[in-house]
Amino acid sequence: MKKRTIIAILIAFTLTFGVTALWNTAETDRHSSDTDTSIIEQNGAQAGKDKKKGNAVVSAIKAPFKAIGRLFGRGGDKGKLRRLTEKDVEKFEATGVARVDDNRSGKREKRESAGTARGHLAEGRSLLSAGRINEAIEELSIAVSLDPALNEAHSLLGVAFDRKGMSERARESYERAVKAEPEDAQTLNNLGYSLYLNGNYRAAVDRLKRAAKLSPTDERILNNLALAQCRLGKYKDALKSFTRAGGAFKGRVNTAAMLERAGRDAEAIEQYEAARSMEPNSSVVLRRLADLYQRQGRVGEAQAARVTLASLGGSSSSSSNQLTAGAN
């Protein structure tokens, strides 16, 4: 009886630890969407990496019980947890196709039967979209070892390495992709956004400007460029980029949001007031102005903004006056 109790306690502890670890991993994988990016997405803007290059990857948290099952021996790697290391990556890059004899051998053999760089690219893309990052890196690394000029495989490797928090590896992969296809705007966008996330803002602006020149109407690229310009304190340039991306109203709102985040409240108010002159009944703008006026000691104006907001029922009377969150 005591033995069963001890086993039950150990299982409960392992389950708790497994779920916690999985949750932490899922949270870590979201590092590619920083606070500034989230803010402008809530304002209806698209930003970040290109979806077609692997940005819309499913979160690991969607399949917790499959992962927990592997803790008890179901699935691959003979029931052992596996974490990708730098050494593993070097091994993938240095070798071609390798056979692994475990209880996934049937699936692996089927994947390897394609035998071509594009076959491994397709499998890597599928694994990446399923959130199986380690396996995706393995497949994509095989693809680039078979065809070093395969631009998309390098670009997806960059996305996968970014998801693992391996920023230097991500940058190297993106740069190989750009070298293979220098005029691919979306690869330049992914490289620029990766540089932005890792604090290399000048280099990010350089790559994103090149991407914007190649694809001058791409909203995602222009918004990423604006975010990087904000980090360099170039808010006038950012306003131009935000405006090109989403129009004059969104340009003012997004610039104001970035100024507010930087603690430059007086300048943020100017931008919000300019936006309000275009859309007088925007609840987003009225709410932010009320808060900023209050912080600036402009109590009367804060109260007036709140009265107007209340008269609208707390939201704009027209859908055109209300910014909506963009899909990413």
MOLIN-V113586 format. One record per backbone hydrogen bond with DSSP energy under -0.5 kcal/mol. CO is the residue of the C=O (numbers start at 1). NH is the residue of the N-H. Records with the same first field share a line. If there is no record, write none. Layout:
# MOLIN-V113586
CO=NH + NH
This chain:
# MOLIN-V113586
1=5
2=6
3=7
4=8
5=9
6=10
7=11
8=12
9=13
10=14
11=15
12=16
13=17
14=18
15=19
16=20
17=21
18=22
19=23
20=24
21=25
22=26
23=27
24=28
25=29
27=30
28=31
29=32
30=33
32=34
34=38
35=39
36=40
37=41
38=42
39=43
40=45
41=44 + 326
50=53 + 55
51=54 + 56
55=57
59=62
60=63
61=64
63=67
64=68
65=69
66=70
67=71
68=71 + 72
69=72 + 74
70=73
76=79
77=80
85=89
86=90
87=91
88=92
89=93
90=94
91=95
99=101
100=102
102=105
104=107 + 108
105=109
106=110
107=111
108=112
109=113
111=114
112=115
116=120
117=121
118=122
119=123
120=124
121=125
122=126
123=127
124=128
125=129
126=130
127=132
128=131
129=58
131=133
132=136
133=137
134=138
135=139
136=140
137=141
138=142
139=143
140=144
141=145
142=146
143=147
147=150
149=151
150=154
151=155
152=156
153=157
154=158
155=159
156=160
157=161
158=162
159=163
160=164
161=166
162=165
165=167
166=170
167=171
168=172
169=173
170=174
171=175
172=176
173=177
174=178
175=179
176=180
177=181
181=184
183=185
184=188
185=189
186=190
187=191
188=192
189=193
190=194
191=195
192=196
193=197
194=198
195=200
196=199
199=201
200=204
201=205
202=206
203=207
204=208
205=209
206=210
207=211
208=212
209=213
210=214
211=215
215=218
217=219
218=222
219=223
220=224
221=225
222=226
223=227
224=228
225=229
226=230
227=231
228=232
229=234
230=233
233=235
234=238
235=239
236=240
237=241
238=242
239=243
240=244
241=245
242=246
243=247
247=251
248=252
249=253
250=254
251=255
252=256
253=257
254=258
255=259
256=260
257=261
258=262
259=264
260=263
263=265
264=268
265=269
266=270
267=271
268=272
269=273
270=274
271=275
272=276
273=277
274=278
275=278 + 279
279=282
281=283
282=286
283=287
284=288
285=289
286=290
287=291
288=292
289=293
290=294
291=295
292=296
293=298
294=297
297=299
298=302
299=303
300=304
301=305
302=306
303=307
304=308
305=309
306=310
307=311
308=312
309=312 + 314
310=313
312=315
318=321
319=322
321=323
